[in-house]
Amino acid sequence: MLVEALRGVPAAAIWLKLDGFGSSSTPTAARTYIDAAADFHELGIPVIGDHVGGLVGLGLLAFGAVSGIAHGVTLHERFDTSHWRKERQPGHGWSMPPRVYIRELDLMLKRDQARLLLESTARARSLFGCRDSHCCPRNVKDMLENPARHFLYRRIEDVAELGRTPESLRAQAFLERHLRPTTDHALAAANINWPEEAMAKKTRDQRKRLDALRVAFSHQWEATPPRSFASVPLRRVVRDGRG
């Protein structure tokens, strides 16, 4: 009914924003999203996953469910309306504290948590510290002091890599180049002898989540490979009439 109602509507793109869905969604939710989004492809216009980031967002791109993802800079990678129903307390704003993106674990951490992770051992620094001199010339120091820059570099690089991969190979490339290395890093993080139980629990939980996500996306690829791909949005130079 939604697809039929949208047929013929003068729209440049469809933006999908689902309550409770985003970067931390369950594997089942991600697979359901992929199947549901495919119904909108027949409209022939781009489909954008709004408030979706992390490996879940990259997975949606790789499997052709959406042709773009939208989110904030280290923020708003999940859409959740639960706080709308809560009374705002005096002195408490809606903004979140700055967070540091740990790409190798698909995690956003508060700065003190990221410092604990990155500076705990030389092995942790080697595994999870940014080694791209264009992004973070001073490695961990730049990750902690300028987390927004680090996040943008890493996310743009991941999306661009998928974009350079042919559609027919994109899902498999995502599994091999993104999911598999991340689950390997998550295993290494979970095996570190953390001085704080909170960090130990976070890394254990993330390992379980990523393992489940890898299994789910692998099953999706084997059972129902992408049957269609969302139309690609026009580039800005084309939209502005400069291309």
GROMACS elastic network, one bead per residue, 0.5 to 0.9 nm:
[ bonds ]
;  ai    aj funct       b0    kb
    1     4     6  0.51976   500
    1     5     6  0.60623   500
    1     6     6  0.86183   500
    2     5     6  0.50952   500
    2     6     6  0.62313   500
    2     7     6  0.86813   500
    2    40     6  0.86748   500
    3     6     6  0.51851   500
    3     7     6  0.62038   500
    3    39     6  0.72350   500
    3    40     6  0.61107   500
    3    42     6  0.84080   500
    3    43     6  0.74369   500
    4     7     6  0.51279   500
    4     8     6  0.86467   500
    4    43     6  0.89480   500
    5     8     6  0.82318   500
    5     9     6  0.80733   500
    6     9     6  0.53904   500
    6    10     6  0.87960   500
    6    11     6  0.87769   500
    6    43     6  0.79658   500
    7    10     6  0.87739   500
    7    43     6  0.63864   500
    8    11     6  0.83931   500
    8    43     6  0.82842   500
   11    14     6  0.72720   500
   11    45     6  0.78555   500
   12    45     6  0.66293   500
   12    46     6  0.72657   500
   12   233     6  0.82070   500
   13    45     6  0.54875   500
   13    47     6  0.57985   500
   13    48     6  0.71209   500
   13   233     6  0.75867   500
   14    40     6  0.83676   500
   14    45     6  0.71947   500
   14    46     6  0.62698   500
   14    48     6  0.60776   500
   14    49     6  0.86688   500
   15    46     6  0.84795   500
   15    47     6  0.59000   500
   15    49     6  0.60297   500
   15    50     6  0.60550   500
   16    37     6  0.85233   500
   16    47     6  0.72518   500
   16    48     6  0.61142   500
   16    49     6  0.51961   500
   16    50     6  0.56339   500
   16    51     6  0.86645   500
   17    21     6  0.78907   500
   17    48     6  0.87422   500
   17    49     6  0.65558   500
   17    50     6  0.50290   500
   17    51     6  0.65088   500
   17    52     6  0.82486   500
   17    79     6  0.69167   500
   18    21     6  0.55019   500
   18    22     6  0.80926   500
   18    49     6  0.88456   500
   18    50     6  0.80832   500
   18    51     6  0.83382   500
   18    78     6  0.87361   500
   18    79     6  0.65101   500
   18    80     6  0.82128   500
   19    22     6  0.85987   500
   19    78     6  0.82340   500
   19    79     6  0.53389   500
   19    80     6  0.52004   500
   19    81     6  0.64279   500
   19    82     6  0.88556   500
   20    25     6  0.76639   500
   20    78     6  0.69685   500
   20    79     6  0.56658   500
   20    81     6  0.76124   500
   20    82     6  0.87112   500
   21    24     6  0.75137   500
   21    25     6  0.55968   500
   21    26     6  0.86203   500
   21    29     6  0.75519   500
   21    30     6  0.83646   500
   21    51     6  0.80356   500
   21    52     6  0.73349   500
   21    77     6  0.88082   500
   21    78     6  0.57208   500
   21    79     6  0.58701   500
   21    80     6  0.73632   500
   22    25     6  0.54064   500
   22    30     6  0.86711   500
   22    50     6  0.85891   500
   22    51     6  0.62529   500
   22    53     6  0.63036   500
   22    54     6  0.80635   500
   22    56     6  0.70093   500
   22    57     6  0.73660   500
   22    76     6  0.85902   500
   22    77     6  0.56594   500
   22    79     6  0.62489   500
   22    80     6  0.87184   500
   23    26     6  0.89623   500
   23    51     6  0.83079   500
   23    52     6  0.56485   500
   23    55     6  0.67161   500
   23    56     6  0.53379   500
   23    57     6  0.64918   500
   23    77     6  0.56016   500
   23    78     6  0.57491   500
   23   106     6  0.87369   500
   24    53     6  0.85802   500
   24    54     6  0.77821   500
   24    55     6  0.87589   500
   24    56     6  0.74337   500
   24    77     6  0.83924   500
   24    78     6  0.72521   500
   24   209     6  0.87273   500
   25    28     6  0.82026   500
   25    29     6  0.62016   500
   25    30     6  0.66908   500
   25    56     6  0.72786   500
   25    78     6  0.82874   500
   26    29     6  0.52186   500
   26    30     6  0.64085   500
   26    31     6  0.88655   500
   26    56     6  0.88864   500
   26   209     6  0.77204   500
   26   212     6  0.83396   500
   26   213     6  0.73705   500
   27    30     6  0.50803   500
   27    31     6  0.63082   500
   27    32     6  0.86247   500
   27    56     6  0.83791   500
   27   209     6  0.82244   500
   27   210     6  0.89183   500
   27   212     6  0.65360   500
   27   214     6  0.83244   500
   27   215     6  0.84077   500
   27   216     6  0.57134   500
   27   217     6  0.75693   500
   28    31     6  0.52416   500
   28    32     6  0.61465   500
   28    33     6  0.85887   500
   28   213     6  0.85539   500
   28   216     6  0.72730   500
   29    32     6  0.50677   500
   29    33     6  0.61027   500
   29    34     6  0.86922   500
   30    33     6  0.51101   500
   30    34     6  0.63512   500
   30    35     6  0.88486   500
   30    56     6  0.66420   500
   30    57     6  0.88358   500
   30    59     6  0.82179   500
   30    60     6  0.76550   500
   30   213     6  0.85860   500
   30   216     6  0.85722   500
   30   217     6  0.84821   500
   31    34     6  0.51197   500
   31    35     6  0.63792   500
   31    36     6  0.86603   500
   31    60     6  0.87995   500
   31   216     6  0.73877   500
   31   217     6  0.73965   500
   31   220     6  0.70673   500
   32    35     6  0.52182   500
   32    36     6  0.60931   500
   32    37     6  0.84961   500
   33    36     6  0.51169   500
   33    37     6  0.58686   500
   33    38     6  0.85405   500
   33    60     6  0.80749   500
   33    65     6  0.77072   500
   34    37     6  0.53564   500
   34    38     6  0.64248   500
   34    59     6  0.89376   500
   34    60     6  0.64172   500
   34    63     6  0.73239   500
   34    64     6  0.79380   500
   34    65     6  0.50683   500
   34    66     6  0.82023   500
   34   226     6  0.88370   500
   35    38     6  0.55363   500
   35    39     6  0.74949   500
   35    65     6  0.75588   500
   36    39     6  0.58120   500
   36    40     6  0.78624   500
   36    65     6  0.83042   500
   37    40     6  0.56298   500
   37    41     6  0.72617   500
   37    47     6  0.79218   500
   37    65     6  0.54732   500
   37    66     6  0.71452   500
   37   230     6  0.85583   500
   38    41     6  0.53446   500
   38    42     6  0.79286   500
   38    64     6  0.80603   500
   38    65     6  0.57370   500
   38    66     6  0.82883   500
   38   226     6  0.87192   500
   38   227     6  0.80587   500
   38   228     6  0.67559   500
   38   229     6  0.74952   500
   38   230     6  0.74705   500
   39    42     6  0.65334   500
   39    43     6  0.84803   500
   40    43     6  0.57937   500
   40    44     6  0.79323   500
   40    45     6  0.83163   500
   40    46     6  0.89380   500
   40    47     6  0.74855   500
   40   230     6  0.79916   500
   41    44     6  0.56756   500
   41    45     6  0.70266   500
   41    46     6  0.77492   500
   41    47     6  0.75501   500
   41    65     6  0.82357   500
   41    66     6  0.87701   500
   41   228     6  0.70795   500
   41   229     6  0.68360   500
   41   230     6  0.53002   500
   41   231     6  0.70905   500
   42    45     6  0.81178   500
   42   228     6  0.87978   500
   42   230     6  0.86209   500
   43    46     6  0.86389   500
   44   230     6  0.75749   500
   44   231     6  0.60786   500
   45   230     6  0.73182   500
   45   231     6  0.54530   500
   45   232     6  0.77464   500
   45   233     6  0.77600   500
   46    66     6  0.73034   500
   46    67     6  0.60140   500
   46    68     6  0.78947   500
   46   230     6  0.56967   500
   46   232     6  0.55199   500
   46   233     6  0.54527   500
   46   234     6  0.88144   500
   47    65     6  0.77102   500
   47    67     6  0.56460   500
   47    68     6  0.68652   500
   47    69     6  0.88219   500
   47   230     6  0.59647   500
   47   231     6  0.70484   500
   47   232     6  0.81607   500
   47   233     6  0.83109   500
   48    65     6  0.88869   500
   48    66     6  0.54397   500
   48    67     6  0.59160   500
   48    69     6  0.54800   500
   48    70     6  0.71319   500
   48   230     6  0.87788   500
   48   233     6  0.89254   500
   49    52     6  0.58463   500
   49    53     6  0.87176   500
   49    57     6  0.75119   500
   49    60     6  0.80935   500
   49    61     6  0.88689   500
   49    65     6  0.86625   500
   49    66     6  0.61091   500
   49    67     6  0.79576   500
   49    68     6  0.62543   500
   49    70     6  0.62397   500
   49    71     6  0.88513   500
   50    53     6  0.86488   500
   50    68     6  0.84906   500
   50    69     6  0.58595   500
   50    71     6  0.64430   500
   50    77     6  0.82013   500
   50    78     6  0.84590   500
   50    79     6  0.81242   500
   51    57     6  0.89463   500
   51    69     6  0.74314   500
   51    70     6  0.56236   500
   51    72     6  0.77309   500
   51    75     6  0.88818   500
   51    76     6  0.55833   500
   51    79     6  0.55215   500
   52    56     6  0.72787   500
   52    57     6  0.52376   500
   52    58     6  0.88222   500
   52    69     6  0.61286   500
   52    70     6  0.62749   500
   52    71     6  0.61202   500
   52    76     6  0.76634   500
   52    78     6  0.55412   500
   52    79     6  0.76482   500
   53    56     6  0.62717   500
   53    58     6  0.70026   500
   53    69     6  0.69923   500
   53    70     6  0.74226   500
   53    71     6  0.65474   500
   53    76     6  0.82512   500
   53    78     6  0.72385   500
   53   155     6  0.88551   500
   54    57     6  0.54091   500
   54    58     6  0.64408   500
   54    59     6  0.86193   500
   54    77     6  0.73329   500
   54   103     6  0.85066   500
   54   106     6  0.60749   500
   54   107     6  0.80550   500
   54   155     6  0.83706   500
   55    59     6  0.58764   500
   55    60     6  0.85587   500
   55   106     6  0.66165   500
   55   178     6  0.77903   500
   55   179     6  0.74526   500
   55   210     6  0.89932   500
   55   213     6  0.88070   500
   56    59     6  0.50142   500
   56    60     6  0.63461   500
   56    61     6  0.88226   500
   56   213     6  0.83563   500
   57    60     6  0.51544   500
   57    61     6  0.64825   500
   57    62     6  0.87072   500
   57    66     6  0.88837   500
   57    68     6  0.87730   500
   57    69     6  0.65320   500
   57    70     6  0.89550   500
   57    77     6  0.86220   500
   58    61     6  0.50905   500
   58    62     6  0.60967   500
   58    63     6  0.86544   500
   58    69     6  0.81440   500
   58   158     6  0.77982   500
   58   159     6  0.70018   500
   58   162     6  0.81805   500
   58   174     6  0.78180   500
   58   178     6  0.88047   500
   59    63     6  0.60815   500
   59    64     6  0.84567   500
   59    65     6  0.85817   500
   59   171     6  0.74886   500
   59   174     6  0.69776   500
   59   175     6  0.85543   500
   59   179     6  0.89871   500
   59   217     6  0.77865   500
   60    63     6  0.53545   500
   60    64     6  0.62116   500
   60    65     6  0.51796   500
   60    66     6  0.59154   500
   60    67     6  0.83319   500
   60    68     6  0.87641   500
   60    69     6  0.85480   500
   61    64     6  0.51480   500
   61    65     6  0.61030   500
   61    66     6  0.53942   500
   61    67     6  0.59375   500
   61    68     6  0.66737   500
   61    69     6  0.76875   500
   61   159     6  0.82102   500
   61   162     6  0.77672   500
   61   163     6  0.87907   500
   61   170     6  0.85292   500
   61   171     6  0.85053   500
   61   229     6  0.89312   500
   61   230     6  0.88249   500
   62    65     6  0.77482   500
   62    66     6  0.85120   500
   62    67     6  0.89723   500
   62   162     6  0.66651   500
   62   163     6  0.86934   500
   62   167     6  0.77381   500
   62   169     6  0.87175   500
   62   170     6  0.51538   500
   62   172     6  0.82501   500
   62   173     6  0.81142   500
   62   174     6  0.62629   500
   63    66     6  0.80072   500
   63   167     6  0.83152   500
   63   170     6  0.70097   500
   63   171     6  0.52588   500
   63   172     6  0.89779   500
   63   174     6  0.87657   500
   63   220     6  0.89889   500
   63   221     6  0.82257   500
   63   225     6  0.76908   500
   63   226     6  0.56794   500
   63   228     6  0.87497   500
   63   229     6  0.75259   500
   64    67     6  0.65879   500
   64   167     6  0.76228   500
   64   170     6  0.84623   500
   64   171     6  0.82530   500
   64   226     6  0.64880   500
   64   227     6  0.85333   500
   64   228     6  0.66758   500
   64   230     6  0.56958   500
   64   231     6  0.88579   500
   65   226     6  0.80678   500
   65   228     6  0.79334   500
   65   229     6  0.62323   500
   65   230     6  0.60074   500
   66    69     6  0.73210   500
   66   229     6  0.73479   500
   66   230     6  0.53128   500
   66   231     6  0.80580   500
   66   232     6  0.86440   500
   67   229     6  0.76210   500
   67   230     6  0.52666   500
   67   231     6  0.62505   500
   67   232     6  0.53723   500
   67   233     6  0.69952   500
   68   159     6  0.89088   500
   68   230     6  0.88759   500
   68   232     6  0.78017   500
   68   233     6  0.77390   500
   70    76     6  0.88540   500
   70    77     6  0.79482   500
   71    74     6  0.82096   500
   71    75     6  0.68804   500
   71    76     6  0.54089   500
   71    77     6  0.52634   500
   71    78     6  0.80910   500
   72    76     6  0.51813   500
   72    77     6  0.67663   500
   73    76     6  0.77381   500
   73    77     6  0.87449   500
   73   148     6  0.61663   500
   73   149     6  0.88024   500
   73   151     6  0.70861   500
   73   152     6  0.70006   500
   74    77     6  0.75977   500
   74    98     6  0.76358   500
   74    99     6  0.63622   500
   74   100     6  0.73749   500
   74   101     6  0.69952   500
   74   108     6  0.72778   500
   74   147     6  0.80201   500
   74   148     6  0.66088   500
   74   151     6  0.66037   500
   74   152     6  0.84020   500
   75    78     6  0.82334   500
   75    96     6  0.77679   500
   75    98     6  0.87069   500
   75    99     6  0.82541   500
   75   108     6  0.89858   500
   76    79     6  0.67113   500
   80    83     6  0.74259   500
   80    84     6  0.86280   500
   81    84     6  0.53239   500
   81    85     6  0.74402   500
   82    85     6  0.57577   500
   82    86     6  0.72880   500
   83    86     6  0.51525   500
   83    87     6  0.80736   500
   83    88     6  0.85647   500
   84    87     6  0.78495   500
   84    88     6  0.88318   500
   86    89     6  0.88364   500
   88    91     6  0.87475   500
   88    92     6  0.71078   500
   88    93     6  0.79516   500
   88    94     6  0.85851   500
   89    92     6  0.55942   500
   89    93     6  0.81588   500
   90    93     6  0.82059   500
   92    95     6  0.87641   500
   93    96     6  0.82607   500
   96    99     6  0.82291   500
   97   110     6  0.71384   500
   97   111     6  0.85468   500
   98   109     6  0.86140   500
   98   110     6  0.65190   500
   98   111     6  0.69020   500
   98   147     6  0.75526   500
   98   148     6  0.83283   500
   99   108     6  0.58818   500
   99   109     6  0.51982   500
   99   111     6  0.57207   500
   99   114     6  0.82020   500
   99   144     6  0.86645   500
   99   147     6  0.67183   500
   99   148     6  0.82481   500
  100   107     6  0.81854   500
  100   108     6  0.55116   500
  100   109     6  0.51876   500
  100   110     6  0.61738   500
  100   111     6  0.60276   500
  100   113     6  0.87818   500
  100   114     6  0.63685   500
  100   143     6  0.68779   500
  100   144     6  0.65605   500
  100   146     6  0.84915   500
  100   147     6  0.50874   500
  100   148     6  0.76910   500
  100   150     6  0.81289   500
  100   151     6  0.74890   500
  101   104     6  0.88819   500
  101   105     6  0.87618   500
  101   106     6  0.74896   500
  101   107     6  0.59947   500
  101   109     6  0.65487   500
  101   114     6  0.83938   500
  101   143     6  0.80859   500
  101   147     6  0.68269   500
  101   148     6  0.83820   500
  101   150     6  0.73435   500
  101   151     6  0.56881   500
  101   154     6  0.87002   500
  102   105     6  0.56495   500
  102   106     6  0.59628   500
  102   107     6  0.51847   500
  102   108     6  0.61825   500
  102   109     6  0.74418   500
  102   114     6  0.78998   500
  102   128     6  0.66748   500
  102   129     6  0.80267   500
  102   130     6  0.86415   500
  102   143     6  0.89929   500
  102   151     6  0.84511   500
  103   107     6  0.66103   500
  103   108     6  0.84399   500
  103   128     6  0.77085   500
  103   130     6  0.87341   500
  103   151     6  0.82035   500
  103   154     6  0.72006   500
  103   155     6  0.84889   500
  103   182     6  0.80569   500
  104   107     6  0.79119   500
  104   127     6  0.78095   500
  104   128     6  0.60221   500
  104   129     6  0.87961   500
  104   178     6  0.88618   500
  104   181     6  0.75109   500
  104   182     6  0.52823   500
  104   183     6  0.84853   500
  104   184     6  0.89459   500
  104   185     6  0.61892   500
  104   186     6  0.76562   500
  105   108     6  0.87681   500
  105   128     6  0.79174   500
  105   182     6  0.56092   500
  105   183     6  0.74867   500
  105   185     6  0.63610   500
  105   186     6  0.56555   500
  105   189     6  0.83066   500
  105   203     6  0.85546   500
  105   206     6  0.76368   500
  105   207     6  0.83482   500
  105   210     6  0.85301   500
  106   182     6  0.72335   500
  106   186     6  0.88699   500
  106   206     6  0.84143   500
  106   210     6  0.85242   500
  107   206     6  0.81047   500
  108   114     6  0.84171   500
  109   112     6  0.79270   500
  109   113     6  0.57621   500
  109   114     6  0.54976   500
  110   113     6  0.52423   500
  110   114     6  0.61074   500
  110   115     6  0.85955   500
  111   114     6  0.50399   500
  111   115     6  0.60917   500
  111   116     6  0.86151   500
  111   144     6  0.64592   500
  111   145     6  0.87936   500
  111   147     6  0.87528   500
  112   115     6  0.50585   500
  112   116     6  0.62558   500
  112   117     6  0.86887   500
  112   144     6  0.89505   500
  113   116     6  0.50910   500
  113   117     6  0.62510   500
  113   118     6  0.86400   500
  113   199     6  0.75546   500
  114   117     6  0.50050   500
  114   118     6  0.59550   500
  114   119     6  0.82506   500
  114   143     6  0.89863   500
  114   144     6  0.74270   500
  115   118     6  0.51822   500
  115   119     6  0.56548   500
  115   120     6  0.77992   500
  115   140     6  0.84411   500
  115   144     6  0.71515   500
  116   119     6  0.54996   500
  116   120     6  0.55036   500
  116   194     6  0.89555   500
  116   199     6  0.84348   500
  117   120     6  0.56205   500
  117   121     6  0.81772   500
  117   124     6  0.67080   500
  117   125     6  0.78070   500
  117   128     6  0.81856   500
  117   189     6  0.86988   500
  117   194     6  0.86053   500
  117   199     6  0.79834   500
  118   121     6  0.73208   500
  118   122     6  0.83319   500
  118   123     6  0.89225   500
  118   124     6  0.56565   500
  118   126     6  0.84019   500
  118   127     6  0.86378   500
  118   128     6  0.65675   500
  118   129     6  0.64571   500
  118   140     6  0.69444   500
  119   122     6  0.71978   500
  119   124     6  0.70334   500
  119   125     6  0.60629   500
  119   140     6  0.82369   500
  120   123     6  0.84078   500
  120   124     6  0.65526   500
  120   125     6  0.75827   500
  120   194     6  0.79505   500
  120   195     6  0.86703   500
  121   124     6  0.52076   500
  121   125     6  0.63846   500
  121   126     6  0.86774   500
  121   192     6  0.89631   500
  122   125     6  0.50930   500
  122   126     6  0.61658   500
  122   127     6  0.86400   500
  123   126     6  0.50545   500
  123   127     6  0.60981   500
  123   128     6  0.85524   500
  124   127     6  0.50821   500
  124   128     6  0.58832   500
  124   129     6  0.75554   500
  124   188     6  0.87156   500
  124   189     6  0.75735   500
  124   192     6  0.82537   500
  125   128     6  0.55108   500
  125   130     6  0.86272   500
  125   139     6  0.89811   500
  125   140     6  0.74133   500
  126   129     6  0.57391   500
  126   130     6  0.84317   500
  126   131     6  0.85111   500
  127   130     6  0.86577   500
  127   185     6  0.72980   500
  127   188     6  0.85341   500
  127   189     6  0.87462   500
  128   131     6  0.88871   500
  128   140     6  0.87614   500
  128   185     6  0.81427   500
  129   139     6  0.61639   500
  129   140     6  0.54222   500
  129   143     6  0.77600   500
  130   133     6  0.81424   500
  130   135     6  0.77075   500
  130   136     6  0.63313   500
  130   137     6  0.86881   500
  130   138     6  0.87717   500
  130   139     6  0.53332   500
  130   140     6  0.64557   500
  130   142     6  0.86630   500
  130   143     6  0.71073   500
  130   150     6  0.82082   500
  131   134     6  0.88785   500
  131   135     6  0.81118   500
  131   136     6  0.70242   500
  131   137     6  0.78482   500
  131   138     6  0.87014   500
  131   139     6  0.59835   500
  131   140     6  0.86442   500
  132   135     6  0.53033   500
  132   136     6  0.59146   500
  132   137     6  0.69545   500
  132   139     6  0.76792   500
  133   136     6  0.52406   500
  133   138     6  0.74921   500
  133   139     6  0.75077   500
  134   137     6  0.61948   500
  134   153     6  0.86627   500
  135   139     6  0.84971   500
  135   142     6  0.83229   500
  135   143     6  0.86684   500
  135   149     6  0.71426   500
  135   150     6  0.58637   500
  135   152     6  0.89741   500
  135   153     6  0.61450   500
  135   154     6  0.80293   500
  136   139     6  0.50254   500
  136   140     6  0.74604   500
  136   141     6  0.79183   500
  136   142     6  0.51792   500
  136   143     6  0.63655   500
  136   146     6  0.85737   500
  136   149     6  0.83774   500
  136   150     6  0.67001   500
  137   140     6  0.88944   500
  137   141     6  0.87168   500
  137   142     6  0.69704   500
  138   141     6  0.55777   500
  138   142     6  0.54599   500
  138   143     6  0.82087   500
  139   142     6  0.56899   500
  139   143     6  0.65271   500
  140   144     6  0.62741   500
  140   145     6  0.85759   500
  141   144     6  0.53880   500
  141   145     6  0.61211   500
  141   146     6  0.83726   500
  142   145     6  0.50197   500
  142   146     6  0.54819   500
  142   147     6  0.73297   500
  142   149     6  0.88026   500
  142   150     6  0.77548   500
  143   146     6  0.55979   500
  143   147     6  0.51377   500
  143   148     6  0.84882   500
  143   149     6  0.81450   500
  143   150     6  0.59419   500
  143   151     6  0.85881   500
  144   147     6  0.57126   500
  144   150     6  0.89409   500
  145   148     6  0.89650   500
  146   149     6  0.57260   500
  146   150     6  0.66159   500
  146   151     6  0.89063   500
  147   150     6  0.50842   500
  147   151     6  0.60466   500
  147   152     6  0.86488   500
  148   151     6  0.51392   500
  148   152     6  0.62290   500
  148   153     6  0.86748   500
  149   152     6  0.52743   500
  149   153     6  0.62261   500
  149   154     6  0.86596   500
  150   153     6  0.53411   500
  150   154     6  0.62500   500
  150   155     6  0.86446   500
  151   154     6  0.53101   500
  151   155     6  0.60678   500
  151   156     6  0.84419   500
  152   155     6  0.52766   500
  152   156     6  0.59005   500
  152   157     6  0.83167   500
  153   156     6  0.54034   500
  153   157     6  0.60820   500
  153   158     6  0.87282   500
  154   157     6  0.51624   500
  154   158     6  0.62903   500
  154   159     6  0.87872   500
  155   158     6  0.51721   500
  155   159     6  0.62412   500
  155   160     6  0.84776   500
  156   159     6  0.52532   500
  156   160     6  0.59471   500
  156   161     6  0.84865   500
  157   160     6  0.51282   500
  157   161     6  0.60914   500
  157   162     6  0.87644   500
  158   161     6  0.51920   500
  158   162     6  0.64965   500
  158   163     6  0.87258   500
  158   178     6  0.84487   500
  159   162     6  0.52636   500
  159   163     6  0.62192   500
  159   164     6  0.88305   500
  160   164     6  0.62862   500
  160   165     6  0.88278   500
  161   164     6  0.52587   500
  161   165     6  0.66109   500
  162   165     6  0.52033   500
  162   166     6  0.81846   500
  162   167     6  0.86886   500
  162   170     6  0.63225   500
  162   171     6  0.88619   500
  162   173     6  0.78574   500
  162   174     6  0.74164   500
  163   166     6  0.75504   500
  163   167     6  0.83351   500
  163   170     6  0.82732   500
  164   167     6  0.89762   500
  164   170     6  0.88788   500
  165   168     6  0.83243   500
  165   169     6  0.65286   500
  165   170     6  0.55992   500
  165   173     6  0.77393   500
  166   169     6  0.54705   500
  166   170     6  0.59845   500
  167   170     6  0.50745   500
  167   171     6  0.77805   500
  167   229     6  0.78011   500
  168   171     6  0.74704   500
  168   172     6  0.84685   500
  168   226     6  0.82315   500
  169   172     6  0.55890   500
  169   173     6  0.60894   500
  169   174     6  0.86820   500
  170   173     6  0.50469   500
  170   174     6  0.61024   500
  170   175     6  0.87255   500
  171   174     6  0.50860   500
  171   175     6  0.64004   500
  171   176     6  0.88049   500
  171   217     6  0.86599   500
  171   221     6  0.70089   500
  171   225     6  0.81666   500
  171   226     6  0.81267   500
  172   175     6  0.51369   500
  172   176     6  0.62788   500
  172   177     6  0.84921   500
  172   218     6  0.85179   500
  172   221     6  0.74889   500
  173   176     6  0.51420   500
  173   177     6  0.56696   500
  173   178     6  0.76452   500
  174   177     6  0.54064   500
  174   178     6  0.51898   500
  174   179     6  0.64596   500
  174   180     6  0.85811   500
  175   178     6  0.58142   500
  175   180     6  0.60525   500
  175   181     6  0.89093   500
  175   214     6  0.73009   500
  175   217     6  0.75414   500
  175   218     6  0.71501   500
  176   179     6  0.62771   500
  176   180     6  0.54365   500
  176   181     6  0.74381   500
  177   180     6  0.64926   500
  177   181     6  0.65353   500
  177   182     6  0.87261   500
  178   181     6  0.58494   500
  178   182     6  0.62329   500
  178   183     6  0.88122   500
  179   182     6  0.52004   500
  179   183     6  0.61975   500
  179   184     6  0.86622   500
  179   210     6  0.77978   500
  179   211     6  0.88188   500
  179   213     6  0.81921   500
  179   214     6  0.60827   500
  179   217     6  0.89766   500
  180   183     6  0.53166   500
  180   184     6  0.63036   500
  180   185     6  0.87766   500
  180   211     6  0.89511   500
  180   214     6  0.72348   500
  181   184     6  0.50395   500
  181   185     6  0.62277   500
  181   186     6  0.86034   500
  182   185     6  0.50787   500
  182   186     6  0.60902   500
  182   187     6  0.86520   500
  182   210     6  0.76194   500
  183   187     6  0.62497   500
  183   188     6  0.87288   500
  183   206     6  0.89953   500
  183   207     6  0.65944   500
  183   208     6  0.89343   500
  183   210     6  0.57955   500
  183   211     6  0.61226   500
  183   214     6  0.77102   500
  184   187     6  0.52176   500
  184   188     6  0.64965   500
  184   189     6  0.88262   500
  184   207     6  0.87590   500
  185   188     6  0.50323   500
  185   189     6  0.61901   500
  185   190     6  0.86229   500
  185   207     6  0.86102   500
  186   189     6  0.50273   500
  186   190     6  0.61213   500
  186   191     6  0.86437   500
  186   203     6  0.68325   500
  186   204     6  0.79715   500
  186   206     6  0.68557   500
  186   208     6  0.86718   500
  186   210     6  0.76337   500
  186   211     6  0.87915   500
  187   190     6  0.51569   500
  187   191     6  0.63507   500
  187   203     6  0.83185   500
  187   204     6  0.80914   500
  187   207     6  0.59864   500
  187   208     6  0.89975   500
  188   191     6  0.52271   500
  188   192     6  0.66808   500
  189   192     6  0.54007   500
  189   193     6  0.88599   500
  189   200     6  0.84686   500
  189   203     6  0.60566   500
  189   204     6  0.79759   500
  189   207     6  0.81979   500
  190   193     6  0.81337   500
  190   194     6  0.87045   500
  190   200     6  0.66432   500
  190   201     6  0.82632   500
  190   202     6  0.84378   500
  190   204     6  0.50709   500
  190   205     6  0.85642   500
  190   206     6  0.83894   500
  190   207     6  0.68075   500
  191   194     6  0.85694   500
  191   200     6  0.86213   500
  191   203     6  0.86427   500
  191   204     6  0.83977   500
  192   200     6  0.78685   500
  193   196     6  0.88457   500
  193   200     6  0.75970   500
  194   197     6  0.68542   500
  194   198     6  0.87533   500
  194   199     6  0.66052   500
  194   200     6  0.55901   500
  195   198     6  0.89937   500
  195   199     6  0.80638   500
  195   200     6  0.80022   500
  196   199     6  0.56425   500
  196   200     6  0.64830   500
  196   201     6  0.88577   500
  197   201     6  0.60346   500
  197   202     6  0.84971   500
  198   201     6  0.52285   500
  198   202     6  0.61895   500
  198   203     6  0.87680   500
  199   203     6  0.61886   500
  199   204     6  0.85153   500
  200   203     6  0.53974   500
  200   204     6  0.62084   500
  200   205     6  0.86358   500
  201   204     6  0.50712   500
  201   205     6  0.60090   500
  201   206     6  0.84448   500
  202   205     6  0.52072   500
  202   206     6  0.60626   500
  202   207     6  0.85641   500
  203   206     6  0.50410   500
  203   207     6  0.60841   500
  203   208     6  0.87237   500
  204   207     6  0.51562   500
  204   208     6  0.64557   500
  204   209     6  0.87592   500
  205   208     6  0.52343   500
  205   209     6  0.62398   500
  205   210     6  0.86869   500
  206   209     6  0.50134   500
  206   210     6  0.60467   500
  206   211     6  0.84409   500
  207   210     6  0.52589   500
  207   211     6  0.60792   500
  207   212     6  0.85980   500
  208   211     6  0.51901   500
  208   212     6  0.62297   500
  208   213     6  0.86147   500
  209   212     6  0.52112   500
  209   213     6  0.61547   500
  209   214     6  0.86859   500
  210   214     6  0.60644   500
  210   215     6  0.85590   500
  211   214     6  0.51786   500
  211   215     6  0.63089   500
  211   216     6  0.86780   500
  212   215     6  0.51380   500
  212   216     6  0.61243   500
  212   217     6  0.86570   500
  213   216     6  0.50917   500
  213   217     6  0.61300   500
  213   218     6  0.84097   500
  214   217     6  0.53415   500
  214   218     6  0.60024   500
  214   219     6  0.85560   500
  215   218     6  0.51143   500
  215   219     6  0.61513   500
  215   220     6  0.85710   500
  216   219     6  0.51685   500
  216   220     6  0.61487   500
  216   221     6  0.87006   500
  217   221     6  0.61786   500
  217   222     6  0.86495   500
  218   221     6  0.51208   500
  218   222     6  0.62455   500
  218   223     6  0.85326   500
  219   222     6  0.50824   500
  219   223     6  0.57802   500
  219   224     6  0.79090   500
  220   223     6  0.53484   500
  220   224     6  0.54019   500
  220   225     6  0.65175   500
  220   226     6  0.86770   500
  221   224     6  0.56768   500
  221   226     6  0.75143   500
  222   225     6  0.63254   500
  224   227     6  0.76525   500
  226   229     6  0.70688   500
  229   232     6  0.85765   500
  232   235     6  0.88183   500
  233   236     6  0.89698   500
  234   237     6  0.81866   500
  234   238     6  0.61661   500
  234   239     6  0.62308   500
  235   238     6  0.53721   500
  235   239     6  0.63195   500
  235   240     6  0.87087   500
  235   243     6  0.86130   500
  236   240     6  0.60157   500
  236   241     6  0.84646   500
  236   242     6  0.84068   500
  236   243     6  0.85228   500
  237   240     6  0.52057   500
  237   241     6  0.61948   500
  237   243     6  0.50877   500
  238   241     6  0.50237   500
  238   242     6  0.56951   500
  239   242     6  0.75982   500
  239   243     6  0.79915   500
  240   243     6  0.77266   500
